Amino acid sequence: MTADLIIPVSLFAMIYGIVYIIVRRKERLAMIEKGVDSSIFGKDSKSTGSLKWGLLFVGIGIGILLGKVFAAYSCLGEEASMFSMICLFGGLSLLVYHFIERAMEKKSSGQ
């Protein structure tokens, strides 16, 4: 049942990704030919994207772990405990990232 849904969705996602990459490449080549500054293509040197994703996945991992613990030692069902803990710790990890990024911006601006 799920394979009937997963295969077409993944095929559509793959085709969409390939078309997106091709269109983006053509757009960038056209901009370079017109003499547009290439700095718009790169990210900032102080990009903290990996920190955000790392904290999010750590939070999700902790949520899965504590969801299993709550499911085993409480009257909550497994689905409810897993979903609530994943959302709770995933959200907390994004809040931690926000405060870390804000502190880094204050530090870099000299305040």
NUKELO-370538 format. One line per 4 residues: number of its first residue (from 1); their letters; for each residue y, z, x of N, C-alpha, C, CB. Coordinates in nm, 3 decimals. Glycine has a CB too. Layout:
NUKELO-370538
NUM> a> Y/Z/X/Y/Z/X/Y/Z/X/Y/Z/X | ... $
***
This chain:
NUKELO-370538
1> mtad> -0.120/0.000/0.082/0.000/0.000/0.000/0.126/0.000/0.086/0.000/0.120/-0.093 | 0.131/0.089/0.185/0.251/0.095/0.268/0.263/-0.024/0.362/0.252/0.222/0.348 | 0.149/-0.081/0.402/0.154/-0.198/0.490/0.214/-0.317/0.416/0.013/-0.233/0.541 | 0.194/-0.321/0.282/0.253/-0.428/0.203/0.405/-0.422/0.205/0.204/-0.422/0.061 $
5> liip> 0.460/-0.307/0.229/0.605/-0.290/0.234/0.658/-0.293/0.377/0.646/-0.159/0.167 | 0.586/-0.233/0.469/0.633/-0.220/0.607/0.641/-0.356/0.677/0.542/-0.126/0.686 | 0.544/-0.441/0.656/0.541/-0.569/0.726/0.659/-0.658/0.687/0.410/-0.642/0.697 | 0.689/-0.680/0.559/0.806/-0.763/0.527/0.939/-0.702/0.571/0.810/-0.789/0.378 $
9> vslf> 0.950/-0.569/0.560/1.074/-0.504/0.602/1.094/-0.516/0.752/1.074/-0.356/0.561 | 0.987/-0.496/0.828/1.000/-0.508/0.973/1.025/-0.653/1.015/0.874/-0.454/1.043 | 0.967/-0.748/0.945/0.993/-0.888/0.975/1.140/-0.922/0.948/0.901/-0.979/0.891 | 1.191/-0.877/0.834/1.332/-0.898/0.801/1.422/-0.833/0.906/1.364/-0.843/0.661 $
13> amiy> 1.390/-0.710/0.947/1.472/-0.640/1.046/1.470/-0.713/1.180/1.422/-0.496/1.064 | 1.356/-0.767/1.219/1.346/-0.839/1.345/1.429/-0.967/1.340/1.199/-0.872/1.376 | 1.420/-1.041/1.231/1.499/-1.164/1.218/1.648/-1.132/1.217/1.460/-1.241/1.088 | 1.687/-1.027/1.144/1.826/-0.986/1.141/1.876/-0.948/1.280/1.844/-0.868/1.044 $
17> givy> 1.795/-0.873/1.355/1.833/-0.833/1.490/1.852/-0.952/1.583/1.730/-0.740/1.548 | 1.761/-1.049/1.576/1.772/-1.167/1.661/1.896/-1.247/1.627/1.647/-1.256/1.646 | 1.922/-1.268/1.498/2.042/-1.342/1.457/2.168/-1.267/1.499/2.042/-1.365/1.304 | 2.168/-1.136/1.486/2.284/-1.056/1.525/2.313/-1.072/1.674/2.261/-0.907/1.491 $
21> iivr> 2.210/-1.066/1.755/2.228/-1.079/1.900/2.280/-1.217/1.936/2.096/-1.050/1.975 | 2.226/-1.321/1.873/2.270/-1.458/1.903/2.415/-1.479/1.862/2.181/-1.560/1.831 | 2.451/-1.432/1.743/2.590/-1.448/1.695/2.686/-1.371/1.783/2.602/-1.402/1.548 | 2.648/-1.248/1.820/2.735/-1.167/1.906/2.755/-1.235/2.043/2.675/-1.026/1.925 $
25> rker> 2.648/-1.295/2.096/2.659/-1.362/2.226/2.755/-1.481/2.217/2.521/-1.408/2.274 | 2.740/-1.562/2.110/2.830/-1.677/2.093/2.974/-1.632/2.075/2.785/-1.763/1.973 | 2.994/-1.526/2.001/3.129/-1.475/1.979/3.192/-1.427/2.110/3.127/-1.359/1.877 | 3.115/-1.358/2.191/3.166/-1.309/2.319/3.196/-1.423/2.415/3.066/-1.215/2.382 $
29> lami> 3.110/-1.525/2.418/3.136/-1.640/2.504/3.264/-1.712/2.462/3.018/-1.736/2.502 | 3.286/-1.725/2.331/3.408/-1.790/2.284/3.531/-1.708/2.320/3.401/-1.810/2.132 | 3.521/-1.576/2.313/3.635/-1.492/2.348/3.665/-1.499/2.498/3.608/-1.347/2.307 | 3.559/-1.507/2.579/3.578/-1.517/2.724/3.643/-1.651/2.758/3.444/-1.502/2.799 $
33> ekgv> 3.601/-1.758/2.690/3.660/-1.889/2.716/3.808/-1.892/2.681/3.585/-1.996/2.638 | 3.848/-1.815/2.580/3.989/-1.810/2.541/4.070/-1.716/2.630/4.001/-1.766/2.397 | 4.004/-1.644/2.719/4.075/-1.559/2.813/4.101/-1.418/2.765/4.203/-1.622/2.846 | 4.026/-1.371/2.670/4.042/-1.235/2.620/3.992/-1.137/2.726/3.966/-1.214/2.484 $
37> dssi> 4.058/-1.023/2.737/4.019/-0.921/2.834/3.877/-0.873/2.806/4.118/-0.802/2.831 | 3.794/-0.867/2.906/3.654/-0.830/2.886/3.633/-0.680/2.870/3.573/-0.879/3.001 | 3.738/-0.601/2.881/3.721/-0.457/2.867/3.688/-0.417/2.723/3.847/-0.385/2.912 | 3.712/-0.505/2.626/3.679/-0.471/2.488/3.528/-0.472/2.464/3.747/-0.568/2.393 $
41> fgkd> 3.451/-0.533/2.554/3.307/-0.539/2.536/3.237/-0.413/2.583/3.251/-0.658/2.608 | 3.292/-0.345/2.682/3.228/-0.228/2.738/3.267/-0.102/2.665/3.261/-0.215/2.883 | 3.188/0.002/2.685/3.219/0.131/2.628/3.303/0.209/2.728/3.090/0.209/2.590 | 3.359/0.318/2.679/3.436/0.404/2.767/3.345/0.464/2.872/3.507/0.516/2.686 $
45> skst> 3.401/0.494/2.987/3.322/0.553/3.093/3.281/0.696/3.059/3.399/0.551/3.224 | 3.354/0.759/2.968/3.320/0.896/2.930/3.239/0.901/2.801/3.448/0.979/2.914 | 3.165/0.796/2.775/3.084/0.789/2.654/2.975/0.895/2.658/3.022/0.649/2.638 | 2.961/0.966/2.547/2.863/1.073/2.540/2.758/1.042/2.434/2.931/1.207/2.511 $
49> gslk> 2.726/0.916/2.416/2.628/0.878/2.316/2.490/0.934/2.343/2.620/0.729/2.307 | 2.451/0.936/2.469/2.318/0.989/2.500/2.311/1.139/2.474/2.282/0.960/2.646 | 2.421/1.209/2.493/2.425/1.352/2.461/2.404/1.373/2.312/2.559/1.415/2.507 | 2.472/1.291/2.232/2.459/1.303/2.086/2.316/1.279/2.042/2.554/1.205/2.015 $
53> wgll> 2.256/1.170/2.090/2.120/1.138/2.048/2.020/1.240/2.102/2.082/0.998/2.095 | 2.042/1.287/2.223/1.954/1.389/2.279/1.958/1.517/2.198/1.991/1.417/2.423 | 2.078/1.562/2.164/2.090/1.683/2.083/2.029/1.663/1.945/2.236/1.724/2.071 | 2.048/1.546/1.886/1.993/1.519/1.754/1.841/1.524/1.756/2.040/1.383/1.703 $
57> fvgi> 1.780/1.460/1.855/1.634/1.459/1.860/1.577/1.596/1.894/1.586/1.357/1.962 | 1.647/1.673/1.977/1.604/1.811/2.002/1.613/1.892/1.873/1.690/1.877/2.114 | 1.721/1.874/1.798/1.735/1.944/1.671/1.627/1.905/1.572/1.871/1.916/1.612 | 1.594/1.777/1.566/1.487/1.733/1.476/1.353/1.791/1.519/1.480/1.579/1.472 $
61> gigi> 1.329/1.795/1.649/1.204/1.854/1.700/1.193/2.001/1.665/1.195/1.835/1.850 | 1.302/2.074/1.683/1.302/2.217/1.646/1.282/2.231/1.496/1.434/2.286/1.691 | 1.344/2.142/1.418/1.327/2.146/1.274/1.183/2.122/1.231/1.416/2.044/1.209 | 1.117/2.028/1.295/0.976/2.002/1.263/0.891/2.124/1.298/0.924/1.877/1.339 $
65> llgk> 0.917/2.182/1.414/0.841/2.299/1.457/0.860/2.416/1.361/0.883/2.341/1.599 | 0.985/2.447/1.328/1.010/2.559/1.238/0.969/2.528/1.095/1.157/2.596/1.242 | 0.972/2.402/1.056/0.921/2.364/0.924/0.774/2.393/0.911/0.948/2.217/0.898 | 0.698/2.363/1.016/0.554/2.395/1.016/0.532/2.546/1.009/0.486/2.337/1.141 $
69> vfaa> 0.614/2.621/1.084/0.601/2.767/1.083/0.631/2.823/0.945/0.695/2.831/1.188 | 0.742/2.777/0.883/0.776/2.824/0.750/0.671/2.784/0.647/0.911/2.770/0.708 | 0.614/2.665/0.661/0.511/2.622/0.567/0.387/2.710/0.578/0.473/2.475/0.592 | 0.355/2.755/0.700/0.236/2.837/0.720/0.257/2.982/0.678/0.194/2.831/0.864 $
73> yscl> 0.377/3.036/0.695/0.398/3.179/0.674/0.489/3.213/0.557/0.455/3.239/0.798 | 0.516/3.119/0.469/0.599/3.150/0.352/0.543/3.079/0.230/0.746/3.109/0.376 | 0.607/3.104/0.118/0.560/3.043/-0.007/0.620/2.904/-0.028/0.593/3.133/-0.126 | 0.705/2.858/0.064/0.760/2.722/0.054/0.650/2.619/0.077/0.875/2.702/0.155 $
77> geea> 0.660/2.508/0.009/0.566/2.400/0.033/0.597/2.333/0.166/0.570/2.298/-0.081 | 0.501/2.256/0.216/0.521/2.192/0.346/0.633/2.089/0.342/0.391/2.125/0.393 | 0.641/2.011/0.235/0.746/1.909/0.226/0.885/1.971/0.224/0.726/1.822/0.102 | 0.900/2.075/0.144/1.031/2.140/0.132/1.073/2.205/0.262/1.030/2.244/0.020 $
81> smfs> 0.979/2.274/0.325/1.015/2.343/0.450/1.044/2.243/0.562/0.902/2.439/0.492 | 0.963/2.137/0.571/0.987/2.038/0.676/1.121/1.968/0.656/0.873/1.934/0.679 | 1.147/1.920/0.534/1.271/1.848/0.506/1.393/1.937/0.529/1.271/1.796/0.363 | 1.387/2.060/0.481/1.503/2.148/0.495/1.529/2.184/0.641/1.484/2.275/0.414 $
85> micl> 1.425/2.211/0.717/1.445/2.249/0.857/1.491/2.130/0.942/1.315/2.307/0.915 | 1.437/2.010/0.915/1.481/1.892/0.989/1.629/1.865/0.962/1.396/1.769/0.951 | 1.667/1.871/0.835/1.809/1.848/0.801/1.899/1.957/0.859/1.827/1.841/0.649 | 1.855/2.081/0.849/1.935/2.193/0.899/1.957/2.183/1.049/1.867/2.326/0.865 $
89> fggl> 1.851/2.168/1.126/1.865/2.166/1.271/1.921/2.033/1.322/1.732/2.194/1.336 | 1.895/1.924/1.253/1.960/1.798/1.290/2.110/1.806/1.270/1.903/1.682/1.208 | 2.152/1.864/1.157/2.295/1.882/1.132/2.360/1.979/1.229/2.317/1.931/0.991 | 2.290/2.087/1.259/2.344/2.184/1.357/2.360/2.120/1.495/2.253/2.307/1.367 $
93> sllv> 2.266/2.035/1.532/2.277/1.971/1.663/2.397/1.876/1.667/2.148/1.894/1.697 | 2.426/1.809/1.556/2.544/1.722/1.553/2.673/1.803/1.554/2.540/1.632/1.429 | 2.673/1.921/1.493/2.790/2.010/1.502/2.811/2.058/1.645/2.773/2.131/1.407 | 2.702/2.093/1.713/2.712/2.135/1.853/2.769/2.021/1.937/2.574/2.179/1.908 $
97> yhfi> 2.722/1.900/1.911/2.775/1.784/1.983/2.925/1.768/1.959/2.701/1.657/1.941 | 2.967/1.786/1.834/3.109/1.772/1.802/3.193/1.871/1.881/3.132/1.793/1.651 | 3.149/1.996/1.887/3.226/2.097/1.960/3.223/2.073/2.110/3.174/2.236/1.928 | 3.111/2.025/2.163/3.104/1.992/2.306/3.198/1.878/2.337/2.959/1.956/2.347 $
101> eram> 3.198/1.774/2.253/3.286/1.660/2.276/3.432/1.700/2.267/3.256/1.548/2.177 | 3.465/1.785/2.170/3.604/1.832/2.158/3.647/1.910/2.282/3.620/1.919/2.031 | 3.558/1.994/2.334/3.590/2.070/2.455/3.606/1.977/2.575/3.480/2.174/2.483 | 3.525/1.872/2.582/3.536/1.777/2.692/3.667/1.699/2.683/3.417/1.679/2.692 $
105> ekks> 3.711/1.665/2.561/3.838/1.594/2.544/3.955/1.683/2.583/3.854/1.546/2.398 | 3.951/1.810/2.546/4.057/1.902/2.585/4.063/1.919/2.736/4.037/2.039/2.518 | 3.946/1.926/2.798/3.939/1.945/2.942/3.993/1.820/3.015/3.793/1.974/2.986 | 3.961/1.702/2.963/4.004/1.580/3.030/4.153/1.553/3.007/3.922/1.461/2.981 $
109> sgq> 4.208/1.602/2.896/4.351/1.582/2.871/4.437/1.686/2.941/4.379/1.584/2.723 | 4.375/1.790/2.996/4.449/1.888/3.075/4.510/2.001/2.995/4.555/1.821/3.149 | 4.462/2.024/2.876/4.518/2.132/2.794/4.441/2.259/2.810/4.520/2.094/2.649 $
***
